[in-house]
């Protein structure tokens, strides 16, 4: 079964930009244009009066406020509203609420000054500012004068604007979100009036939108239940900040016409749903924002236009043709898939800002690939403390990882290390060993699991390995195997199934007594039929093995990866050069039989195919069975002889 090596053109993704190659040749694209399907649904939410609550998935590093601002910019314009309060100065302790257009707040204040100065104001003048008629408003205003207007009249959210307002709610508590009715200590007594109404963010968002992180509500569940009440009733009652002090002012409940957008990841949404099963029935729409741009489904020019908008907003140098190509490859690597590009604008903007500083210092007029590589190298060197320790362990022979010769029951697996508090993961080969024999009870012992150093997924993969042996050899009788599988010099928790292929090959090696080439490394999951399945972290794993081989002086090496992972290859320049120089071979495989041929230089074959690895194991198993049978017959003969001897002695007595 011939397995072709991966050619160099498959090691990094290539993106077709058409005839354009420089950043300035592309049109700027706003964030909302990356999600055209969401724009259409949001337009319905915007236009429908009864739709009040929208839940949107978010992800780190993406500015959802600007995204929704972009969406609103393209929607039919709606005028912003403000809430006004005026106190009946002829009666103590009563304040009335009414609504005005926010862009008319200046004119409304002029009318108040006119009333104070002349005592007159026409209903026509007033109606220009009001959202709807308020028959009892004019008598209240006519009772205002310059002595009481400051305390008897107040506009909540007095920011003049003619378009719908969008408020981002952060660092929430009850007062921040819903405001409060405060008190004023004056003349040795507590007095209250509308001047002490402190508006919350919900008042500022009146007539528009308020965006709230779901985590804020999970941390303070009472906020969610009060917010839900506001959405249902359309009003918000005032409450004093100090409940021990009774205020004399009794203001009307504030009319609240607001559309709420809750943003959070899937886990946060599920937590809120578990806390309140009514959430799903309240939500008007769910909108999903993907953290990755699918190149196969959308025009890549949209993504380049998005990068251009980030550079323009941050006032950075543009990308050259080679710089753009390098950034696209890097963005794809962050996604671990060659059909996707990252939308993490915080990460992209930070990287490009560093590049801007270096390019400006070098008197360049654009950011090229060399500049990007310089920044990446600086970031790598600043974060590679764990890698330096790993290298020292290999050099000093404190960590044993053999890359020369061949050994029975020993194989180099590939893993990815993720450290708590460390932003980057890196590849680390690991030595996997197997011991065992064909005269056991059919059990494969997982030392990591027994030592409680393995997770549930790893435990599942070990059961799959057991299933593979049962499927391959248990015809018609179970394979009498007894074996141990160990991840050598591993002292932290191991999880995942990417070592299943390596572990299975190590077991096959020890059972057949066929050595495994140590200059080859393996990664891949398997199913019970031996099909090799895709794994994660493929780029880091390959680069980690190259690093170890260089430390060991190995220049002829190979890596076996699942064929399904070809789409994920996005390798470093050093590794690409190693492949081009024929120092490293990458073999994509689809079945464990291919791995057996590459690792042990023998055909896997069938259990009844002479000379194949499976046949060798089967014959050894049958030979053990014969030995067991011979031993059983010998024991029977001894028992028969013993019975005869006992019988003769009985007769003599």
C-alpha positions, -999 to +999 in steps of 0.1 A: +000+000+000+020+030-013+017+062+007+027+094-012+046+121+007+029+156+009+044+180-017+056+214-007+027+232-023+004+217+003+023+229+033+009+265+034-024+279+022-026+299-010-053+325-014-065+337-048-068+375-048-074+378-085-057+406-103-053+427-071-024+422-047-020+454-027-042+465+001-051+499-015-066+480-045-094+467-023-126+485-011-130+491+026-155+467+042-173+474+075-178+447+101-215+443+094-208+435+058-190+403+068-224+390+080-250+399+053-274+373+066-275+389+100-282+423+085-315+411+071-326+396+103-316+426+123-335+448+099-367+429+108-359+433+145-353+470+140-386+476+122-409+454+143-424+473+172-431+442+194-396+428+190-377+439+221-350+413+229-322+400+206-295+375+217-263+375+197-233+352+201-200+370+205-163+361+206-132+377+220-115+404+201-145+416+179-161+450+184-199+442+184-208+478+193-193+490+160-209+461+142-244+470+154-237+507+148-228+498+112-261+478+109-281+507+123-265+531+100-280+512+071-315+508+086-344+533+082-337+562+104-358+565+136-358+596+158-343+593+192-365+599+223-359+614+257-379+612+289-388+645+306-401+652+342-419+682+354-430+687+390-464+701+400-451+731+420-486+738+433-487+703+450-458+689+469-443+656+459-458+648+424-437+646+392-451+638+358-433+620+330-436+627+293-416+621+262-399+646+238-378+641+206-342+642+216-332+664+187-357+690+200-343+693+236-327+726+228-359+741+214-379+727+244-356+745+268-361+777+249-399+772+253-394+768+291-374+800+292-402+817+271-428+805+296-409+818+326-403+852+308-437+858+293-460+832+310-471+822+275-466+793+250-487+780+223-498+744+219-484+744+184-449+754+196-451+727+223-464+699+200-432+703+178-412+689+206-436+663+220-438+627+208-475+626+215-501+650+230-501+656+268-532+676+277-522+683+313-487+694+304-493+731+296-508+739+331-478+723+347-453+743+326-472+776+332-466+772+370-429+771+365-407+801+374-371+810+375-370+800+412-383+765+409-375+755+373-341+740+382-356+716+407-389+710+391-379+703+355-354+677+342-347+659+309-332+624+312-304+616+287-301+652+275-278+645+245-291+660+213-292+635+184-315+629+155-308+592+151-315+562+172-291+559+201-270+528+209-258+524+245-232+499+257-239+488+293-208+478+312-198+475+349-235+472+359-252+475+392-288+484+399-282+522+400-260+522+368-286+504+348-319+515+362-310+549+379-324+559+413-344+585+431-319+603+453-324+627+482-312+661+490-303+672+525-314+708+530-324+729+560-319+699+584-345+678+565-346+656+535-364+671+505-368+656+470-376+669+436-370+659+400-334+674+402-326+643+422-338+617+396-306+600+385-311+584+351-297+549+344-284+535+311-319+522+304-332+558+304-304+570+281-313+542+257-349+552+256-362+550+220-330+531+209-309+502+218-289+489+248-262+463+245-255+442+276-230+414+281-247+383+294-219+378+319-230+410+336-265+395+342-251+361+353-230+379+379-260+398+391-292+378+384-315+404+399-307+428+371-320+404+345-353+399+363-359+436+366-348+441+330-373+414+319-400+432+338-392+465+321-394+448+287-428+432+295-444+463+311-427+491+291-422+512+323-397+515+351-406+526+386-382+547+405-367+535+438-344+554+462-308+545+466-312+545+504-344+526+512-341+536+549-350+572+539-385+579+526-386+605+499-415+629+495-413+629+457-436+605+439-425+605+402-445+587+375-430+555+363-406+563+334-419+551+300-392+528+286-392+520+249-360+502+243-347+472+223-322+451+243-293+432+227-277+405+249-243+394+237-223+364+250-207+331+240-227+299+237-218+289+273-230+322+287-263+320+268-269+285+280-262+296+316-288+324+314-313+300+298-308+275+327-313+303+352-345+315+335-364+290+312-386+319+300-357+335+281-363+316+249-400+327+247-389+364+253-362+365+226-374+379+193-343+367+174-310+349+178-281+361+157-248+341+154-215+359+148-188+335+136-153+342+149-140+330+115-144+342+079-152+313+055-132+319+023-150+291+005-184+307+011-176+344+008-154+366-015-120+369+000-120+406-011-145+412+018-120+400+043-091+421+028-115+451+029-121+444+066-083+444+072-081+477+053-108+492+076-088+481+107-057+497+093-076+529+083-093+532+117-059+528+135-041+551+111-014+524+103+008+518+073-008+497+045+003+462+037+024+454+007+016+425-016+039+401+003+028+415+036-008+409+028-001+373+017+018+367+049-010+381+071-036+359+054-015+328+060-010+338+097-048+346+101-056+312+086-032+295+110-050+310+140-081+293+128-063+260+121-081+256+088-071+268+053-106+278+043-110+302+073-095+335+083-096+350+118-119+379+127-102+387+160-096+424+153-079+429+187-052+404+178-049+416+142-047+453+152-021+447+179+001+427+154-003+454+127+004+482+153+037+465+162+045+461+125+037+498+119+063+508+146+090+487+131+082+497+095+082+534+104+115+530+122+130+514+091+116+543+069+093+519+050+061+531+033+043+498+038+043+467+061+060+438+042+064+401+051+098+406+066+083+431+091+056+407+100+081+379+105+102+402+127+073+408+150+063+372+151+099+362+160+099+388+188+066+374+202+079+338+199+111+346+218+092+364+245+069+334+251+092+304+246+104+299+282+087+265+283+103+255+249+138+265+263+133+242+292+121+214+269+152+219+247+175+217+278+159+185+288+166+169+254+202+182+252+211+171+288+194+137+281+171+142+311+142+136+287+146+105+265+133+109+230+151+087+205+151+097+168+176+071+155+174+034+149+144+012+156+129-003+188+102-029+196+072-014+215+084+022+214+071+050+192+072+088+191+038+103+195+031+140+189+013+162+214+005+198+220+012+214+254-012+241+267+000+258+299-024+276+323-020+313+319+001+309+288-014+324+256+003+301+232+005+263+228+035+244+214+043+210+201+061+184+222+069+149+210+063+122+236+077+087+239+050+060+241+060+025+251+041-008+252+049-041+270+028-072+269+024-108+258+000-131+240-009-152+270-032-130+290-069-122+298-075-098+269-069-067+289-049-036+277-039-016+308-037+022+304-012+034+331-022+071+327-058+063+334-050+041+364-027+068+378-056+093+373-035+114+349-058+110+319-091+127+309-123+111+297-115+115+260-082+097+265-101+069+283-125+066+254-096+063+229-081+034+249-115+016+248-115+022+210-080+006+208-094-024+226-122-025+201-098-024+172-079-055+185-112-073+191-124-065+156-091-075+140-082-106+158-112-120+177-122-145+150-134-169+163-119-166+198-107-135+217-071-125+214-053-136+246-035-103+250-022-087+282-004-053+278+005-020+294+006+013+275+026+042+290+033+079+281+068+081+293+080+110+314+046+126+314+037+141+347+007+162+339-028+153+329-032+139+294-064+141+274-075+138+238-075+109+214-047+120+190-023+094+204-046+065+197-028+056+164+006+057+180-005+036+210-020+010+188+011+007+166+033+003+197+010-025+209+012-042+175+050-039+176+054-056+209+029-084+201+046-091+167+081-084+180+086-061+150+106-029+156+094+006+149+116+032+131+124+059+157+130+087+131+093+086+124+066+102+146+028+096+145-003+115+153-039+106+147-071+092+162-086+059+150-119+042+151-125+005+159-119-004+122-085+012+120-096+043+100-073+072+109-092+104+120-082+141+121-067+157+152-060+193+163-028+212+167-012+196+136+011+225+128+025+228+163+030+190+165+051+189+133+072+219+142+078+204+177+091+171+162+114+191+138+128+210+168+136+177+187+151+161+157+174+191+152+185+188+188+193+151+183+211+158+151+186+138+130+184+150+094+163+122+079+129+121+095+092+116+088+058+123+103+026+103+098-005+125+099-042+119+091-049+127+055-079+147+067-055+172+083-040+183+050-065+212+049-050+223+083-014+225+072+001+260+076+037+255+085+066+277+094+093+286+068+118+264+086+096+233+083+088+241+046+125+244+039+131+210+056+106+194+033+120+210+003+155+198+013+142+163+018+151+163+054+115+158+065+088+137+049+051+141+057+029+111+050-009+115+049-026+083+059-062+071+060-058+037+077-036+021+103-024-004+078-004+024+060+012+034+093+023-002+099+040-004+066+058+029+071+068+023+107+077-014+107+085-020+071+061-049+069+027-053+052-003-053+076-022-077+055-049-101+070-048-126+098-047-154+073-023-137+048+011-154+052+040-131+061+018-102+071+020-085+105-015-095+115-008-131+105+024-132+126+004-121+156-024-146+149+001-175+146+018-165+178-015-164+195-024-199+181+010-212+193+003-199+228-031-217+226-014-250+217+010-246+246-019-240+269-036-271+254-005-292+259-002-279+295-038-288+301-034-323+288-002-328+309-021-317+340-050-342+331-025-371+328-010-362+362-045-361+377-053-395+362-020-410+374-026-396+408-061-411+409-048-446+399-021-444+427-048-434+452-071-462+440-044-489+443-035-478+478-072-481+488-074-516+475-043-527+495-058-513+527 
